[in-house]
Amino acid sequence: MSKPAEPSPVKLVASVISSRERMISEALEILTGRFGEMDYISRRLEFSYTDYYEKEMGSGLNRRFASFRNLIDPERLPEIKLTTNAIEEGFGENGKRKVNIDPGYLSQFHLILATAKGYSHRPYLRKGVYADLTLIYRDKAFRSLEWTYPDYAGEDMKAILEKIRRRYIQQLKLQKN
């Protein structure tokens, strides 16, 4: 019989997408104010995997991907998603989003993103938020799943996540000492 135990803390991450670099920077500043100092921020990445956001946010979308220094309890993910939704609303214009923020966390085993859309591979957490199992970590690499979004399945994103994971593993080791 397995015995329940508290989970290890996880690494909070966030993707910020917009056609306006200034809004990405401002959103990242707000996130820092809410969740603490970032310990990784990617270069500007072109977001051209889908046109899903174009009607609402315009064309020429870019992304920055960030991770935060402070490790969190994975149970905080629903509240974090609701916070990022409120931040997105603050950037809205004429009822349209101009910034998309996708929070999630990285553990030793996987990357989980928060979403408000249920689906077969997205277990419900609470407060209208679901966990999207986006990538798994196996055989020393991030592995895509049949439902992994193409941008997260790409080698650029996996390389970013590998850097963040190495930092996270070091943090866990330091916490145990």
Buried (B, 14 or more C-beta within 10 A) or exposed (E): EEEEEEEBBBBBBBBBBBBBEEBBBBBBEBBBEEBEEBBBBBEEBEBEBEEEBEEEBEEEBBBBBBBBBEBBEBEBBBBBBBBBBEBBEEBEEEEEBBBBBBBBBBBEEBBBBBBEEEEEBBEEBEEBBBBBBBBBBEEEEBEBBEEBBEBBBBEEBBEBBEEBBEBBEEBBEEEEE
